[in-house]
Amino acid sequence: MTAASLLKAGISGETGMRAALNSGACTAVDLVEATFAEIARSGEEGQKIFLRLFGDTARREAERADARIAAGETGPLLGIPVSVKDLLDVAGQVTTAGSRVLADAPPAKVDSAVVARLRAAGAIIIGHTGMTEFAYSGLGINPHFGTPLNPWDKATGRIPGGSSSGGITALAEGMCGVSIGTDTGGSIRIPSALCGQVGFKPSQSSVPRDGVFPLSWALDSVGPLARSVADARLTYEVISGTSPDTAPEAAAPRVLVPTNLVHDGADEVVAERFRAALDALVAAGWRIEHRALAPFDIVAEMGAIGNYAALEAWRDHSERLVERGDEYDPRVRSRIESGARLASDAKAQLDALRARYIVGMAEALKGYDAFLMPTVPLVAPPLDAFVDDAEYGRLNLLMLRNPTLVNLLDGCAVSLPIGEPGGAPVGLSICCTAGRDCHLLRLAEAAEGVVVRHR
């Protein structure tokens, strides 16, 4: 296989990058040059996907990785090209969070904790990927630098999902082996579902957020977008500092499918593919039960009060908005400014309801290995659908609705691609409560072999 084809094959497995590097079939330098060649071939699209490339640094890192491999060193990400969202500090580079407002900010003095762990493992950081400005949307639209097209249907011109829009398109187009994103209300899982890839939102505390520009300290988490669950797991072990998990998977997982909220507004393609995935899991021995999850009603109560992202973004951006508000994406600005209109005790009310929600979900999920839902209820809409501000707002909230249930839970979730080959990508989310990340990844890897048909 060529270096370019290896990038689209993924990291793990007999035909993946790891095996090719270990056998000498290709070098880390080959992989890095293939990534930059693919980015160059993509022209303007590559400029939307990557806001900045770290060419010289990446090439030096690749040479060092090849020397480590030649000396007999091994490691899951050694020599693997990795892209990182433009929220993660990279020493010597400006972190702009997808915004022109931060273009004149000073370069980062040190790597973010995640980037430092990736580099220590021998991963090659190739560039900062584009995103929704300040990560404040699940759609991936950016009027400043352009919106990369969903690789599934470029002719129509569909959204990639967000806010990790550049990361998912870099991965899907073979411009990196794995991508690091952030997830406040689905920003890893939404684009993964819409573009037919795997997205893993870890429990918040399991991956350090030092050196990551925040949207909501209450909800933000950092995790991988990958081609397979195995690739996501290997990356998670590096960025979390977790030892490889050797526990056996459950022989017959018992999972819950909520009958309320998560299916509302689903289009026919998502509904059909979700049903087909459940049927396949049942045929494989999974025990699936359907019933309503009453704690979801608490989330509706929270929505009537406000949301964490608006509160925290207003706190962090209010002064900057006074000075440079005209430079913001108007839609992002309006969402941030909504935080100024919330009650003075809104955070205390949200915290109290969130505590009730977490306790209620823990009780409701006793005896279950996980709960399942469509990652998002729609296939990727065309960019033309977002011309009207009201429709932009409606579709954005619909995309965020299901994934946010996990962020408010402080849980973990994997989105698996379950679309038909050649058809619209669709995501299946497998979700667990906080701290069950390794258990979740085992479940997801078992499910992947049963339900994943779209690649």
Solvent accessible surface area in square Angstrom, and as a share of the most:
residue,aa,sasa,rsa
1,M,137,0.61
2,T,92,0.53
3,A,18,0.14
4,A,41,0.32
5,S,43,0.28
6,L,4,0.02
7,L,1,0.00
8,K,108,0.46
9,A,42,0.33
10,G,1,0.01
11,I,0,0.00
12,S,35,0.23
13,G,54,0.52
14,E,167,0.75
15,T,91,0.53
16,G,1,0.01
17,M,0,0.00
18,R,29,0.11
19,A,34,0.26
20,A,10,0.08
21,L,4,0.02
22,N,75,0.38
23,S,87,0.56
24,G,57,0.55
25,A,78,0.60
26,C,10,0.06
27,T,57,0.33
28,A,0,0.00
29,V,51,0.29
30,D,62,0.32
31,L,0,0.00
32,V,1,0.00
33,E,70,0.31
34,A,14,0.11
35,T,0,0.00
36,F,20,0.08
37,A,41,0.32
38,E,40,0.18
39,I,13,0.07
40,A,79,0.61
41,R,159,0.58
42,S,35,0.22
43,G,35,0.34
44,E,133,0.60
45,E,29,0.13
46,G,2,0.02
47,Q,129,0.57
48,K,58,0.24
49,I,1,0.01
50,F,9,0.04
51,L,37,0.18
52,R,52,0.19
53,L,74,0.37
54,F,7,0.03
55,G,19,0.18
56,D,103,0.54
57,T,39,0.22
58,A,0,0.00
59,R,90,0.33
60,R,124,0.45
61,E,18,0.08
62,A,0,0.00
63,E,107,0.48
64,R,135,0.49
65,A,2,0.01
66,D,32,0.17
67,A,62,0.48
68,R,74,0.27
69,I,30,0.15
70,A,91,0.70
71,A,88,0.68
72,G,58,0.56
73,E,70,0.31
74,T,101,0.59
75,G,20,0.19
76,P,43,0.27
77,L,0,0.00
78,L,1,0.00
79,G,0,0.00
80,I,0,0.00
81,P,0,0.00
82,V,0,0.00
83,S,0,0.00
84,V,0,0.00
85,K,2,0.01
86,D,0,0.00
87,L,5,0.02
88,L,0,0.00
89,D,36,0.19
90,V,2,0.01
91,A,42,0.33
92,G,54,0.52
93,Q,51,0.23
94,V,30,0.17
95,T,17,0.10
96,T,8,0.04
97,A,0,0.00
98,G,0,0.00
99,S,0,0.00
100,R,119,0.44
101,V,2,0.01
102,L,18,0.09
103,A,64,0.50
104,D,104,0.54
105,A,30,0.24
106,P,113,0.71
107,P,72,0.45
108,A,17,0.13
109,K,194,0.82
110,V,110,0.63
111,D,33,0.17
112,S,1,0.01
113,A,27,0.21
114,V,0,0.00
115,V,0,0.00
116,A,47,0.36
117,R,92,0.34
118,L,0,0.00
119,R,57,0.21
120,A,78,0.60
121,A,25,0.19
122,G,6,0.06
123,A,2,0.02
124,I,0,0.00
125,I,0,0.00
126,I,0,0.00
127,G,0,0.00
128,H,0,0.00
129,T,0,0.00
130,G,3,0.02
131,M,4,0.02
132,T,0,0.00
133,E,0,0.00
134,F,2,0.01
135,A,6,0.04
136,Y,7,0.03
137,S,4,0.02
138,G,0,0.00
139,L,0,0.00
140,G,0,0.00
141,I,25,0.12
142,N,6,0.03
143,P,81,0.51
144,H,34,0.15
145,F,63,0.26
146,G,24,0.23
147,T,15,0.09
148,P,3,0.02
149,L,40,0.20
150,N,0,0.00
151,P,38,0.24
152,W,73,0.26
153,D,28,0.15
154,K,91,0.39
155,A,108,0.83
156,T,68,0.39
157,G,11,0.11
158,R,46,0.17
159,I,0,0.00
160,P,0,0.00
161,G,0,0.00
162,G,0,0.00
163,S,0,0.00
164,S,1,0.01
165,S,1,0.01
166,G,0,0.00
167,G,2,0.02
168,I,0,0.00
169,T,0,0.00
170,A,0,0.00
171,L,0,0.00
172,A,17,0.13
173,E,26,0.12
174,G,3,0.03
175,M,2,0.01
176,C,0,0.00
177,G,0,0.00
178,V,0,0.00
179,S,0,0.00
180,I,1,0.00
181,G,0,0.00
182,T,5,0.03
183,D,0,0.00
184,T,11,0.06
185,G,10,0.10
186,G,0,0.00
187,S,5,0.03
188,I,0,0.00
189,R,1,0.00
190,I,0,0.00
191,P,0,0.00
192,S,0,0.00
193,A,1,0.01
194,L,2,0.01
195,C,10,0.06
196,G,1,0.01
197,Q,16,0.07
198,V,0,0.00
199,G,0,0.00
200,F,0,0.00
201,K,2,0.01
202,P,0,0.00
203,S,5,0.04
204,Q,27,0.12
205,S,111,0.71
206,S,32,0.21
207,V,2,0.01
208,P,32,0.20
209,R,34,0.13
210,D,92,0.48
211,G,33,0.32
212,V,19,0.11
213,F,49,0.20
214,P,49,0.31
215,L,11,0.05
216,S,0,0.00
217,W,140,0.49
218,A,21,0.16
219,L,13,0.06
220,D,11,0.06
221,S,1,0.01
222,V,1,0.01
223,G,0,0.00
224,P,0,0.00
225,L,0,0.00
226,A,0,0.00
227,R,22,0.08
228,S,26,0.17
229,V,0,0.00
230,A,17,0.13
231,D,1,0.01
232,A,0,0.00
233,R,58,0.21
234,L,32,0.16
235,T,0,0.00
236,Y,7,0.03
237,E,18,0.08
238,V,23,0.13
239,I,0,0.00
240,S,17,0.11
241,G,59,0.57
242,T,44,0.25
243,S,83,0.53
244,P,94,0.59
245,D,46,0.24
246,T,128,0.75
247,A,46,0.36
248,P,118,0.75
249,E,100,0.45
250,A,39,0.30
251,A,107,0.83
252,A,40,0.31
253,P,3,0.02
254,R,67,0.24
255,V,0,0.00
256,L,0,0.00
257,V,2,0.01
258,P,0,0.00
259,T,76,0.44
260,N,38,0.19
261,L,55,0.27
262,V,0,0.00
263,H,62,0.28
264,D,81,0.42
265,G,56,0.54
266,A,32,0.25
267,D,40,0.21
268,E,153,0.69
269,V,67,0.38
270,V,1,0.00
271,A,30,0.23
272,E,77,0.35
273,R,13,0.05
274,F,9,0.04
275,R,137,0.50
276,A,33,0.25
277,A,2,0.02
278,L,15,0.07
279,D,98,0.51
280,A,33,0.26
281,L,0,0.00
282,V,83,0.48
283,A,92,0.72
284,A,52,0.41
285,G,36,0.35
286,W,16,0.05
287,R,132,0.48
288,I,29,0.15
289,E,62,0.28
290,H,109,0.49
291,R,95,0.35
292,A,54,0.42
293,L,0,0.00
294,A,72,0.55
295,P,13,0.08
296,F,5,0.02
297,D,92,0.48
298,I,18,0.09
299,V,26,0.15
300,A,73,0.57
301,E,79,0.35
302,M,6,0.03
303,G,55,0.53
304,A,93,0.72
305,I,43,0.22
306,G,12,0.12
307,N,70,0.36
308,Y,4,0.01
309,A,12,0.09
310,A,1,0.01
311,L,34,0.17
312,E,8,0.04
313,A,2,0.01
314,W,80,0.28
315,R,147,0.54
316,D,56,0.29
317,H,3,0.02
318,S,26,0.17
319,E,140,0.63
320,R,67,0.25
321,L,9,0.05
322,V,132,0.76
323,E,136,0.61
324,R,70,0.25
325,G,6,0.06
326,D,137,0.71
327,E,68,0.31
328,Y,6,0.02
329,D,7,0.03
330,P,101,0.64
331,R,52,0.19
332,V,1,0.00
333,R,77,0.28
334,S,61,0.39
335,R,53,0.19
336,I,1,0.00
337,E,49,0.22
338,S,31,0.20
339,G,5,0.05
340,A,52,0.40
341,R,178,0.65
342,L,44,0.22
343,A,58,0.45
344,S,126,0.81
345,D,73,0.38
346,A,0,0.00
347,K,95,0.40
348,A,66,0.51
349,Q,65,0.29
350,L,1,0.00
351,D,58,0.30
352,A,62,0.48
353,L,19,0.09
354,R,34,0.13
355,A,55,0.43
356,R,128,0.47
357,Y,0,0.00
358,I,62,0.32
359,V,105,0.60
360,G,22,0.21
361,M,0,0.00
362,A,50,0.39
363,E,106,0.48
364,A,19,0.15
365,L,17,0.09
366,K,137,0.58
367,G,59,0.57
368,Y,17,0.07
369,D,24,0.13
370,A,4,0.03
371,F,0,0.00
372,L,0,0.00
373,M,1,0.00
374,P,2,0.01
375,T,0,0.00
376,V,3,0.02
377,P,0,0.00
378,L,28,0.14
379,V,26,0.15
380,A,0,0.00
381,P,15,0.09
382,P,43,0.27
383,L,53,0.26
384,D,114,0.59
385,A,33,0.26
386,F,5,0.02
387,V,121,0.70
388,D,82,0.42
389,D,97,0.50
390,A,79,0.61
391,E,54,0.24
392,Y,11,0.04
393,G,28,0.26
394,R,128,0.47
395,L,7,0.04
396,N,2,0.01
397,L,117,0.58
398,L,28,0.14
399,M,0,0.00
400,L,26,0.13
401,R,49,0.18
402,N,0,0.00
403,P,1,0.01
404,T,33,0.19
405,L,1,0.00
406,V,0,0.00
407,N,2,0.01
408,L,13,0.06
409,L,3,0.02
410,D,41,0.21
411,G,0,0.00
412,C,0,0.00
413,A,0,0.00
414,V,0,0.00
415,S,0,0.00
416,L,0,0.00
417,P,0,0.00
418,I,0,0.00
419,G,0,0.00
420,E,66,0.30
421,P,83,0.52
422,G,76,0.73
423,G,23,0.22
424,A,16,0.12
425,P,1,0.01
426,V,3,0.02
427,G,1,0.01
428,L,0,0.00
429,S,1,0.01
430,I,0,0.00
431,C,0,0.00
432,C,1,0.01
433,T,31,0.18
434,A,53,0.41
435,G,64,0.62
436,R,85,0.31
437,D,6,0.03
438,C,40,0.24
439,H,29,0.13
440,L,0,0.00
441,L,3,0.02
442,R,51,0.19
443,L,3,0.01
444,A,0,0.00
445,E,61,0.27
446,A,25,0.19
447,A,0,0.00
448,E,26,0.12
449,G,73,0.70
450,V,52,0.30
451,V,4,0.02
452,V,31,0.18
453,R,132,0.48
454,H,21,0.10
455,R,147,0.54
